[in-house]
């Protein structure tokens, strides 16, 4: 199912496929209905064309994430791999898009350059990104795997060092085999040397893969003699490496999904989770009222004590009371489909219940997770894919494309979910702009549920940039700001 979802992203852009499925009517032009940011709908008659693709987010309008930047380089050049070292975050990032050796830069030479960067730079996070790697020759990666194994003892001498292997639903065939190979080696080494804690320092992160651990492989190709159409077929059934269970997918240790809003906001939630040392998503809410972070509205986040939360349901009356366990939460606004409230500050972390009521009568109940912190950034226009944030420039004007923040200036960020305060009354937080740490000058509550963070924009930035927060091991959603 994961592979079907992945391939559908390409197939469902084709007019003939959509017509064959009955989604679009037959004909050279197809009516497609769109909605603008004001909510107005309009219909265009669209015909297939060979016009150049327009990429969103536009690469030239701002700094991209390591993931988007390196993926774009490989796709546009037909190369298979690249790497980058981010000194500010001590991340060594390797993008491995295809299991193949490039003629202009053979993989052994590439691996040697990666290992040299690992040897000569302080590295806390080594990320091998196998997203969208649909396979090839599984043995190509061996020089990198062997080099890491030879350095394992020295690398593990750094208590902050972690290895992350990133997968998604486009990780398939030999790409998935390489991910399982890394994991299996880590499991075997952890069993042999239990004191090293390797099982907690080698992490597979991302989405379940597109293939099953037990699968057909060793693909061959053929060409039909009359039509000249090409095809593929498998020649061998492959077993999973030691310690890897079979199932519909090879599952990550830490699940992190990519949303379209993350993509358009130039944000890689996987890197955010790596920097946060995330332990994974909170259990999703359940029941007939869904409680979400009142700024991000993300089901994978918990809700922090003292923060804004939103309960979604179908209520017979407008609610006038919410009980979290047995404690009332302050209602900020309510309707027959949504109630916005402040979680009681005294609510302890862990699973809890909500009862939504009107005039003492229970309307709906549900369950959700309270976490120590759950940073959520408010969004000015939720329908805008770029997710413009509730952010003010240093002169207190709203940040926007037409009103960017000068590099080096201080911006004011509005959020919720700060959790416990320290002895000085501040909310500990890390702010990142375009994946660069931003100096935090102030962080704390300015009203019940409302969190303000003042942070300095890195002077080197310009254009549209992602902004996200880390509190504890929790990472926020991302918004975008504009910098000049």
KEBA-150653 format. One line per field, with one value per residue (C-alpha): residue number from 1; chain; x, y, z. Coordinates in nm, 3 decimals. Example, Ala and Ser with C-alpha at 12.3 -4.5 7.8 and 13.67 -1.06 7.14 Angstrom:
i: [1 | 2]
ch: [A | A]
u: [1.230 | 1.367]
v: [-0.450 | -0.106]
w: [0.780 | 0.714]
This chain:
i: [1 | 2 | 3 | 4 | 5 | 6 | 7 | 8 | 9 | 10 | 11 | 12 | 13 | 14 | 15 | 16 | 17 | 18 | 19 | 20 | 21 | 22 | 23 | 24 | 25 | 26 | 27 | 28 | 29 | 30 | 31 | 32 | 33 | 34 | 35 | 36 | 37 | 38 | 39 | 40 | 41 | 42 | 43 | 44 | 45 | 46 | 47 | 48 | 49 | 50 | 51 | 52 | 53 | 54 | 55 | 56 | 57 | 58 | 59 | 60 | 61 | 62 | 63 | 64 | 65 | 66 | 67 | 68 | 69 | 70 | 71 | 72 | 73 | 74 | 75 | 76 | 77 | 78 | 79 | 80 | 81 | 82 | 83 | 84 | 85 | 86 | 87 | 88 | 89 | 90 | 91 | 92 | 93 | 94 | 95 | 96 | 97 | 98 | 99 | 100 | 101 | 102 | 103 | 104 | 105 | 106 | 107 | 108 | 109 | 110 | 111 | 112 | 113 | 114 | 115 | 116 | 117 | 118 | 119 | 120 | 121 | 122 | 123 | 124 | 125 | 126 | 127 | 128 | 129 | 130 | 131 | 132 | 133 | 134 | 135 | 136 | 137 | 138 | 139 | 140 | 141 | 142 | 143 | 144 | 145 | 146 | 147 | 148 | 149 | 150 | 151 | 152 | 153 | 154 | 155 | 156 | 157 | 158 | 159 | 160 | 161 | 162 | 163 | 164 | 165 | 166 | 167 | 168 | 169 | 170 | 171 | 172 | 173 | 174 | 175 | 176 | 177 | 178 | 179 | 180 | 181 | 182 | 183 | 184 | 185 | 186 | 187 | 188 | 189 | 190 | 191 | 192 | 193 | 194 | 195 | 196 | 197 | 198 | 199 | 200 | 201 | 202 | 203 | 204 | 205 | 206 | 207 | 208 | 209 | 210 | 211 | 212 | 213 | 214 | 215 | 216 | 217 | 218 | 219 | 220 | 221 | 222 | 223 | 224 | 225 | 226 | 227 | 228 | 229 | 230 | 231 | 232 | 233 | 234 | 235 | 236 | 237 | 238 | 239 | 240 | 241 | 242 | 243 | 244 | 245 | 246 | 247 | 248 | 249 | 250 | 251 | 252 | 253 | 254 | 255 | 256 | 257 | 258 | 259 | 260 | 261 | 262 | 263 | 264 | 265 | 266 | 267 | 268 | 269 | 270 | 271 | 272 | 273 | 274 | 275 | 276 | 277 | 278 | 279 | 280 | 281 | 282 | 283 | 284 | 285 | 286 | 287 | 288 | 289 | 290 | 291 | 292 | 293 | 294 | 295 | 296 | 297 | 298 | 299 | 300 | 301 | 302 | 303 | 304 | 305 | 306 | 307 | 308 | 309 | 310 | 311 | 312 | 313 | 314 | 315 | 316 | 317 | 318 | 319 | 320 | 321 | 322 | 323 | 324 | 325 | 326 | 327 | 328 | 329 | 330 | 331 | 332 | 333 | 334 | 335 | 336 | 337 | 338 | 339 | 340 | 341 | 342 | 343 | 344 | 345 | 346 | 347 | 348 | 349 | 350 | 351 | 352 | 353 | 354 | 355 | 356 | 357 | 358 | 359 | 360 | 361 | 362 | 363 | 364 | 365 | 366 | 367 | 368 | 369 | 370 | 371 | 372 | 373 | 374 | 375 | 376 | 377 | 378 | 379 | 380 | 381 | 382 | 383 | 384 | 385 | 386 | 387 | 388 | 389 | 390 | 391 | 392 | 393 | 394 | 395 | 396 | 397 | 398 | 399 | 400 | 401 | 402 | 403 | 404 | 405 | 406 | 407 | 408 | 409 | 410 | 411 | 412 | 413 | 414 | 415 | 416 | 417 | 418 | 419 | 420 | 421 | 422 | 423 | 424 | 425 | 426 | 427 | 428 | 429 | 430 | 431 | 432 | 433 | 434 | 435 | 436 | 437 | 438 | 439 | 440 | 441 | 442 | 443 | 444 | 445 | 446 | 447 | 448 | 449 | 450 | 451 | 452 | 453 | 454 | 455 | 456 | 457 | 458 | 459 | 460 | 461 | 462 | 463 | 464 | 465 | 466 | 467 | 468 | 469 | 470 | 471 | 472 | 473 | 474 | 475 | 476 | 477 | 478 | 479 | 480 | 481 | 482 | 483 | 484]
ch: [A | A | A | A | A | A | A | A | A | A | A | A | A | A | A | A | A | A | A | A | A | A | A | A | A | A | A | A | A | A | A | A | A | A | A | A | A | A | A | A | A | A | A | A | A | A | A | A | A | A | A | A | A | A | A | A | A | A | A | A | A | A | A | A | A | A | A | A | A | A | A | A | A | A | A | A | A | A | A | A | A | A | A | A | A | A | A | A | A | A | A | A | A | A | A | A | A | A | A | A | A | A | A | A | A | A | A | A | A | A | A | A | A | A | A | A | A | A | A | A | A | A | A | A | A | A | A | A | A | A | A | A | A | A | A | A | A | A | A | A | A | A | A | A | A | A | A | A | A | A | A | A | A | A | A | A | A | A | A | A | A | A | A | A | A | A | A | A | A | A | A | A | A | A | A | A | A | A | A | A | A | A | A | A | A | A | A | A | A | A | A | A | A | A | A | A | A | A | A | A | A | A | A | A | A | A | A | A | A | A | A | A | A | A | A | A | A | A | A | A | A | A | A | A | A | A | A | A | A | A | A | A | A | A | A | A | A | A | A | A | A | A | A | A | A | A | A | A | A | A | A | A | A | A | A | A | A | A | A | A | A | A | A | A | A | A | A | A | A | A | A | A | A | A | A | A | A | A | A | A | A | A | A | A | A | A | A | A | A | A | A | A | A | A | A | A | A | A | A | A | A | A | A | A | A | A | A | A | A | A | A | A | A | A | A | A | A | A | A | A | A | A | A | A | A | A | A | A | A | A | A | A | A | A | A | A | A | A | A | A | A | A | A | A | A | A | A | A | A | A | A | A | A | A | A | A | A | A | A | A | A | A | A | A | A | A | A | A | A | A | A | A | A | A | A | A | A | A | A | A | A | A | A | A | A | A | A | A | A | A | A | A | A | A | A | A | A | A | A | A | A | A | A | A | A | A | A | A | A | A | A | A | A | A | A | A | A | A | A | A | A | A | A | A | A | A | A | A | A | A | A | A | A | A | A | A | A | A | A | A | A | A | A | A | A | A | A | A | A | A | A | A | A | A | A | A | A | A | A | A | A | A | A | A | A | A | A | A | A | A | A | A | A | A | A | A | A | A | A | A | A | A | A | A]
u: [0.000 | 0.287 | 0.435 | 0.093 | 0.060 | 0.406 | 0.351 | 0.006 | 0.174 | 0.311 | 0.032 | -0.250 | -0.092 | -0.157 | -0.470 | -0.515 | -0.489 | -0.741 | -0.976 | -0.934 | -1.028 | -1.334 | -1.207 | -1.198 | -1.432 | -1.308 | -1.177 | -0.864 | -0.946 | -1.042 | -1.215 | -1.017 | -1.154 | -0.922 | -0.963 | -0.767 | -0.653 | -0.969 | -1.181 | -1.306 | -1.343 | -1.276 | -1.260 | -1.006 | -1.012 | -0.671 | -0.500 | -0.176 | 0.128 | 0.505 | 0.559 | 0.862 | 0.784 | 0.750 | 0.886 | 0.720 | 0.882 | 1.094 | 1.462 | 1.577 | 1.338 | 1.496 | 1.714 | 1.588 | 1.625 | 1.920 | 1.673 | 1.522 | 1.853 | 2.040 | 1.748 | 1.708 | 2.077 | 2.061 | 1.734 | 1.844 | 2.188 | 2.092 | 2.349 | 2.289 | 2.437 | 2.565 | 2.655 | 2.676 | 2.815 | 2.612 | 2.858 | 2.595 | 2.404 | 2.693 | 2.498 | 2.670 | 2.398 | 2.430 | 2.165 | 2.157 | 1.893 | 1.987 | 2.183 | 2.426 | 2.780 | 2.818 | 3.073 | 3.197 | 3.233 | 3.252 | 3.097 | 3.425 | 3.563 | 3.242 | 3.245 | 3.605 | 3.509 | 3.215 | 3.436 | 3.701 | 3.435 | 3.333 | 3.694 | 3.776 | 3.458 | 3.267 | 2.960 | 2.671 | 2.427 | 2.513 | 2.207 | 2.189 | 1.883 | 1.730 | 1.398 | 1.272 | 1.557 | 1.382 | 1.682 | 1.961 | 2.271 | 2.257 | 2.635 | 2.734 | 2.704 | 2.949 | 3.251 | 3.050 | 2.909 | 3.254 | 3.408 | 3.148 | 3.197 | 3.574 | 3.513 | 3.233 | 3.434 | 3.575 | 3.240 | 3.061 | 3.313 | 3.110 | 2.805 | 2.600 | 2.670 | 2.374 | 2.329 | 1.997 | 1.883 | 1.591 | 1.324 | 0.984 | 0.722 | 0.948 | 1.227 | 1.204 | 1.399 | 1.776 | 1.715 | 1.514 | 1.771 | 2.042 | 1.829 | 1.766 | 2.135 | 2.235 | 1.972 | 2.063 | 2.431 | 2.342 | 2.125 | 2.399 | 2.662 | 2.432 | 2.383 | 2.758 | 2.847 | 2.541 | 2.727 | 2.768 | 2.396 | 2.403 | 2.032 | 1.950 | 2.210 | 2.128 | 1.782 | 1.572 | 1.346 | 1.073 | 0.785 | 0.726 | 0.896 | 0.730 | 0.831 | 0.819 | 1.135 | 1.083 | 1.053 | 1.140 | 1.451 | 1.750 | 1.553 | 1.617 | 1.479 | 1.331 | 1.202 | 0.893 | 1.003 | 0.706 | 0.608 | 0.957 | 0.797 | 1.021 | 0.949 | 1.109 | 1.098 | 1.247 | 1.468 | 1.520 | 1.328 | 1.525 | 1.517 | 1.529 | 1.859 | 1.902 | 1.676 | 1.443 | 1.082 | 0.865 | 0.553 | 0.383 | 0.680 | 1.013 | 0.903 | 1.107 | 1.197 | 1.076 | 0.783 | 0.786 | 0.555 | 0.603 | 0.300 | 0.250 | 0.257 | 0.601 | 0.725 | 0.594 | 0.728 | 1.080 | 1.078 | 1.208 | 1.030 | 1.278 | 1.571 | 1.363 | 1.308 | 1.679 | 1.783 | 1.522 | 1.635 | 1.266 | 1.143 | 0.851 | 0.499 | 0.248 | -0.046 | -0.321 | -0.637 | -0.948 | -1.317 | -1.592 | -1.403 | -1.049 | -0.816 | -0.522 | -0.255 | -0.437 | -0.175 | -0.043 | -0.356 | -0.132 | -0.251 | 0.105 | 0.160 | 0.049 | -0.093 | 0.102 | -0.032 | -0.131 | -0.146 | -0.419 | -0.598 | -0.880 | -1.145 | -1.319 | -1.649 | -2.017 | -2.193 | -2.571 | -2.520 | -2.247 | -2.025 | -1.992 | -1.758 | -1.468 | -1.333 | -0.978 | -0.995 | -1.194 | -1.049 | -1.215 | -1.030 | -1.093 | -1.296 | -1.171 | -1.433 | -1.681 | -1.920 | -2.115 | -1.808 | -1.508 | -1.419 | -1.095 | -0.971 | -0.668 | -0.548 | -0.528 | -0.175 | -0.203 | -0.271 | -0.001 | 0.173 | 0.025 | -0.298 | -0.607 | -0.975 | -1.190 | -1.561 | -1.732 | -2.050 | -2.333 | -2.558 | -2.415 | -2.501 | -2.216 | -2.199 | -1.885 | -1.588 | -1.242 | -0.890 | -0.564 | -0.204 | -0.066 | 0.307 | 0.556 | 0.586 | 0.429 | 0.543 | 0.297 | 0.342 | 0.038 | -0.025 | -0.169 | -0.321 | -0.370 | -0.490 | -0.161 | 0.069 | 0.371 | 0.226 | 0.308 | 0.369 | 0.228 | 0.556 | 0.633 | 0.943 | 1.156 | 0.938 | 0.626 | 0.492 | 0.370 | 0.634 | 0.541 | 0.691 | 0.632 | 0.758 | 1.060 | 1.276 | 1.631 | 1.900 | 2.039 | 1.720 | 1.500 | 1.161 | 0.875 | 0.726 | 0.387 | 0.320 | 0.168 | 0.273 | 0.578 | 0.541 | 0.724 | 0.914 | 1.264 | 1.367 | 1.385 | 1.029 | 1.148 | 1.041 | 1.350 | 1.343 | 1.562 | 1.464 | 1.578 | 1.548 | 1.637 | 1.785 | 2.026 | 2.012 | 1.868 | 1.973 | 1.679 | 1.660 | 1.327 | 1.095 | 0.796 | 0.419 | 0.267 | -0.097 | -0.270 | -0.177 | 0.016 | 0.394 | 0.624 | 0.976 | 1.210 | 1.488 | 1.757 | 1.746 | 2.082 | 2.252 | 2.342 | 1.983 | 1.758 | 1.429 | 1.161 | 1.287 | 1.143 | 1.105 | 1.052 | 1.100 | 1.233 | 1.127 | 1.265 | 1.247 | 0.943 | 0.959 | 0.694 | 0.526 | 0.705 | 0.601 | 0.777 | 0.913 | 1.065 | 1.413 | 1.592]
v: [0.000 | 0.240 | 0.187 | 0.242 | 0.572 | 0.673 | 0.587 | 0.746 | 1.084 | 1.050 | 0.852 | 1.081 | 1.376 | 1.210 | 1.309 | 0.968 | 0.788 | 1.021 | 0.977 | 0.600 | 0.602 | 0.814 | 1.104 | 1.337 | 1.344 | 1.238 | 1.511 | 1.710 | 1.970 | 1.886 | 2.115 | 2.160 | 2.366 | 2.566 | 2.777 | 3.094 | 3.208 | 3.414 | 3.100 | 3.187 | 2.893 | 2.911 | 2.652 | 2.631 | 2.417 | 2.250 | 2.075 | 1.871 | 2.076 | 2.057 | 2.377 | 2.389 | 2.286 | 2.560 | 2.445 | 2.542 | 2.639 | 2.826 | 2.740 | 3.096 | 3.259 | 3.134 | 2.871 | 2.516 | 2.234 | 1.998 | 1.741 | 1.961 | 2.122 | 1.796 | 1.613 | 1.895 | 1.880 | 1.506 | 1.503 | 1.788 | 1.640 | 1.271 | 1.197 | 0.940 | 1.089 | 1.402 | 1.513 | 1.830 | 1.920 | 2.168 | 2.312 | 2.510 | 2.193 | 1.942 | 1.733 | 1.533 | 1.471 | 1.211 | 1.199 | 0.858 | 0.872 | 0.567 | 0.251 | 0.314 | 0.440 | 0.764 | 0.750 | 1.102 | 1.034 | 0.659 | 0.562 | 0.451 | 0.802 | 0.958 | 0.740 | 0.839 | 1.208 | 1.149 | 0.962 | 1.233 | 1.491 | 1.265 | 1.241 | 1.612 | 1.778 | 1.763 | 1.551 | 1.477 | 1.347 | 1.134 | 1.117 | 0.875 | 0.979 | 0.695 | 0.865 | 0.795 | 0.550 | 0.285 | 0.056 | -0.058 | -0.246 | -0.301 | -0.362 | -0.013 | 0.131 | -0.118 | 0.121 | 0.365 | 0.091 | -0.060 | 0.279 | 0.355 | 0.012 | 0.072 | 0.405 | 0.284 | 0.277 | 0.627 | 0.770 | 0.625 | 0.798 | 1.112 | 1.070 | 1.295 | 1.097 | 0.935 | 0.764 | 0.821 | 0.628 | 0.806 | 0.613 | 0.685 | 0.516 | 0.567 | 0.360 | 0.033 | -0.271 | -0.223 | 0.116 | -0.063 | -0.345 | -0.093 | 0.053 | -0.294 | -0.381 | -0.084 | -0.169 | -0.537 | -0.457 | -0.220 | -0.485 | -0.746 | -0.508 | -0.397 | -0.760 | -0.819 | -0.501 | -0.414 | -0.152 | 0.077 | 0.153 | 0.119 | 0.033 | 0.388 | 0.559 | 0.402 | 0.507 | 0.449 | 0.749 | 0.858 | 0.665 | 0.291 | 0.179 | 0.102 | -0.265 | -0.564 | -0.693 | -1.029 | -0.943 | -1.031 | -0.863 | -0.890 | -0.707 | -0.763 | -0.564 | -0.650 | -0.470 | -0.580 | -0.647 | -0.486 | -0.197 | -0.138 | -0.087 | -0.177 | -0.386 | -0.538 | -0.872 | -1.012 | -1.319 | -1.396 | -1.399 | -1.211 | -1.281 | -1.009 | -0.954 | -1.092 | -0.926 | -0.762 | -0.892 | -0.928 | -0.720 | -0.490 | -0.249 | -0.205 | 0.028 | 0.315 | 0.335 | 0.697 | 0.770 | 1.113 | 1.196 | 1.470 | 1.695 | 1.912 | 2.217 | 2.111 | 2.077 | 2.417 | 2.578 | 2.453 | 2.241 | 1.889 | 1.746 | 1.458 | 1.692 | 1.871 | 1.539 | 1.458 | 1.789 | 1.742 | 1.383 | 1.299 | 0.971 | 0.962 | 1.091 | 1.099 | 0.856 | 1.016 | 1.145 | 0.930 | 0.943 | 1.164 | 1.482 | 1.514 | 1.732 | 1.891 | 2.152 | 2.484 | 2.631 | 2.343 | 2.118 | 1.812 | 1.470 | 1.351 | 1.613 | 1.595 | 1.894 | 2.075 | 2.192 | 2.559 | 2.567 | 2.639 | 2.328 | 2.273 | 2.002 | 1.907 | 1.720 | 1.741 | 1.888 | 1.921 | 2.252 | 2.512 | 2.385 | 2.590 | 2.359 | 2.123 | 1.887 | 1.754 | 1.449 | 1.621 | 1.973 | 2.251 | 2.410 | 2.775 | 2.806 | 3.078 | 3.024 | 2.755 | 2.648 | 2.332 | 2.185 | 2.325 | 2.430 | 2.620 | 2.610 | 2.636 | 2.310 | 2.329 | 2.410 | 2.135 | 1.861 | 1.592 | 1.446 | 1.123 | 0.996 | 1.181 | 1.229 | 1.522 | 1.572 | 1.845 | 1.972 | 2.224 | 2.317 | 2.020 | 1.767 | 1.574 | 1.627 | 1.432 | 1.254 | 1.169 | 1.074 | 1.253 | 1.276 | 1.551 | 1.599 | 1.803 | 2.046 | 2.067 | 2.372 | 2.490 | 2.798 | 3.005 | 3.048 | 3.366 | 3.200 | 2.825 | 2.781 | 2.920 | 2.624 | 2.833 | 2.864 | 3.231 | 3.257 | 3.486 | 3.672 | 4.040 | 4.224 | 4.424 | 4.734 | 4.534 | 4.519 | 4.185 | 3.995 | 3.924 | 3.901 | 4.273 | 4.349 | 4.124 | 4.125 | 4.256 | 3.996 | 4.027 | 4.188 | 4.048 | 3.895 | 3.817 | 3.469 | 3.370 | 3.012 | 2.788 | 2.474 | 2.594 | 2.352 | 2.407 | 2.731 | 2.743 | 2.920 | 3.257 | 3.224 | 3.158 | 2.877 | 2.687 | 2.666 | 2.643 | 2.838 | 2.748 | 2.964 | 2.791 | 2.510 | 2.755 | 2.813 | 3.156 | 3.335 | 3.341 | 3.666 | 3.607 | 3.310 | 3.304 | 3.341 | 3.683 | 3.580 | 3.254 | 2.996 | 3.244 | 3.207 | 3.473 | 3.404 | 3.684 | 3.554 | 3.709 | 3.630 | 3.495 | 3.776 | 3.551 | 3.476 | 3.629 | 3.535 | 3.299 | 3.086 | 2.814 | 2.870 | 2.601 | 2.548 | 2.268 | 2.237 | 1.938 | 1.654 | 1.799 | 1.984 | 2.228 | 2.268 | 2.508 | 2.847 | 3.072 | 3.422 | 3.663 | 3.806 | 4.080]
w: [0.000 | 0.074 | -0.273 | -0.431 | -0.245 | -0.361 | -0.727 | -0.727 | -0.678 | -1.031 | -1.196 | -1.087 | -1.267 | -1.603 | -1.792 | -1.957 | -1.622 | -1.458 | -1.754 | -1.744 | -1.377 | -1.450 | -1.241 | -1.542 | -1.843 | -2.184 | -2.414 | -2.488 | -2.221 | -1.865 | -1.616 | -1.295 | -1.009 | -0.784 | -0.472 | -0.398 | -0.054 | -0.011 | -0.053 | -0.403 | -0.641 | -1.015 | -1.293 | -1.574 | -1.887 | -1.872 | -2.162 | -2.159 | -2.255 | -2.272 | -2.077 | -1.843 | -1.488 | -1.228 | -0.894 | -0.568 | -0.340 | -0.596 | -0.534 | -0.600 | -0.353 | -0.034 | 0.132 | 0.103 | 0.353 | 0.320 | 0.189 | -0.084 | -0.178 | -0.225 | -0.386 | -0.640 | -0.730 | -0.793 | -0.988 | -1.213 | -1.281 | -1.293 | -1.021 | -0.749 | -0.433 | -0.260 | 0.090 | 0.297 | 0.637 | 0.844 | 1.096 | 1.287 | 1.380 | 1.354 | 1.104 | 0.829 | 0.572 | 0.294 | 0.022 | -0.149 | -0.420 | -0.627 | -0.557 | -0.840 | -0.884 | -1.081 | -1.362 | -1.287 | -0.914 | -0.842 | -0.510 | -0.345 | -0.404 | -0.278 | 0.034 | 0.102 | 0.086 | 0.325 | 0.570 | 0.552 | 0.643 | 0.931 | 1.049 | 1.026 | 1.156 | 1.485 | 1.405 | 1.639 | 1.377 | 1.074 | 0.848 | 0.557 | 0.358 | 0.154 | 0.084 | -0.270 | -0.330 | -0.541 | -0.572 | -0.798 | -0.681 | -0.304 | -0.289 | -0.406 | -0.055 | 0.100 | 0.113 | 0.327 | 0.549 | 0.602 | 0.676 | 0.940 | 1.099 | 1.122 | 1.299 | 1.527 | 1.850 | 1.796 | 1.689 | 1.990 | 2.213 | 2.148 | 2.377 | 2.148 | 1.832 | 1.655 | 1.320 | 1.144 | 0.839 | 0.672 | 0.479 | 0.329 | 0.113 | -0.189 | -0.030 | -0.220 | -0.338 | -0.287 | -0.123 | 0.146 | 0.157 | 0.245 | 0.525 | 0.666 | 0.626 | 0.843 | 1.104 | 1.115 | 1.163 | 1.448 | 1.616 | 1.594 | 1.729 | 2.012 | 2.116 | 2.107 | 2.300 | 2.514 | 2.719 | 2.416 | 2.391 | 2.014 | 2.002 | 2.119 | 1.901 | 1.566 | 1.457 | 1.148 | 1.103 | 0.860 | 0.705 | 0.649 | 0.329 | -0.002 | 0.003 | 0.237 | 0.408 | 0.230 | -0.137 | -0.493 | -0.635 | -0.871 | -1.138 | -1.509 | -1.801 | -2.139 | -2.448 | -2.645 | -3.005 | -3.182 | -2.959 | -2.819 | -2.478 | -2.188 | -1.881 | -1.573 | -1.393 | -1.074 | -1.068 | -0.699 | -0.370 | -0.105 | 0.269 | 0.533 | 0.719 | 1.069 | 1.327 | 1.074 | 1.100 | 0.792 | 0.746 | 0.494 | 0.526 | 0.698 | 0.977 | 1.121 | 1.488 | 1.491 | 1.262 | 1.096 | 0.807 | 0.547 | 0.491 | 0.185 | 0.411 | 0.539 | 0.182 | 0.070 | 0.389 | 0.299 | 0.614 | 0.659 | 0.966 | 0.971 | 1.029 | 1.292 | 1.470 | 1.443 | 1.598 | 1.873 | 1.938 | 1.911 | 2.054 | 1.813 | 1.778 | 2.059 | 2.028 | 1.817 | 1.985 | 1.981 | 2.068 | 1.929 | 2.010 | 1.870 | 2.079 | 1.896 | 1.958 | 1.918 | 1.682 | 1.468 | 1.463 | 1.419 | 1.529 | 1.593 | 1.863 | 2.220 | 2.406 | 2.680 | 3.017 | 3.005 | 2.624 | 2.372 | 2.247 | 2.002 | 2.028 | 1.703 | 1.695 | 1.614 | 1.916 | 1.959 | 2.138 | 2.172 | 2.456 | 2.774 | 2.966 | 2.903 | 3.169 | 3.134 | 3.356 | 3.631 | 3.596 | 3.397 | 3.109 | 3.023 | 2.701 | 2.464 | 2.193 | 2.091 | 1.818 | 1.739 | 1.565 | 1.755 | 2.106 | 2.175 | 2.533 | 2.760 | 2.911 | 3.290 | 3.405 | 3.666 | 3.408 | 3.446 | 3.137 | 3.010 | 2.855 | 2.970 | 2.889 | 2.781 | 2.843 | 2.639 | 2.803 | 2.774 | 3.068 | 3.260 | 2.985 | 2.828 | 2.450 | 2.358 | 2.509 | 2.389 | 2.482 | 2.406 | 2.525 | 2.746 | 2.696 | 2.898 | 2.608 | 2.264 | 2.068 | 1.806 | 1.586 | 1.494 | 1.121 | 0.971 | 0.662 | 0.715 | 0.355 | 0.221 | 0.149 | 0.253 | 0.606 | 0.681 | 1.054 | 1.321 | 1.335 | 1.388 | 1.275 | 1.515 | 1.452 | 1.554 | 1.197 | 1.061 | 0.868 | 0.505 | 0.158 | 0.112 | 0.463 | 0.526 | 0.838 | 0.795 | 0.847 | 1.198 | 1.332 | 1.610 | 1.529 | 1.765 | 1.724 | 1.864 | 1.967 | 2.231 | 2.419 | 2.614 | 2.906 | 3.235 | 3.299 | 3.442 | 3.764 | 3.588 | 3.452 | 3.097 | 2.866 | 2.743 | 2.363 | 2.054 | 1.743 | 1.391 | 1.081 | 0.753 | 0.966 | 1.132 | 1.509 | 1.590 | 1.908 | 2.152 | 2.349 | 2.524 | 2.564 | 2.792 | 2.837 | 2.772 | 2.834 | 2.936 | 2.672 | 2.455 | 2.416 | 2.273 | 2.152 | 2.047 | 1.822 | 1.607 | 1.235 | 1.112 | 0.919 | 0.625 | 0.522 | 0.258 | 0.094 | 0.222 | 0.513 | 0.732 | 1.106 | 1.369 | 1.742 | 1.961 | 2.324 | 2.511 | 2.259 | 2.082 | 1.750 | 1.631 | 1.298 | 1.063 | 0.933 | 0.687 | 0.729 | 0.478 | 0.523 | 0.329]
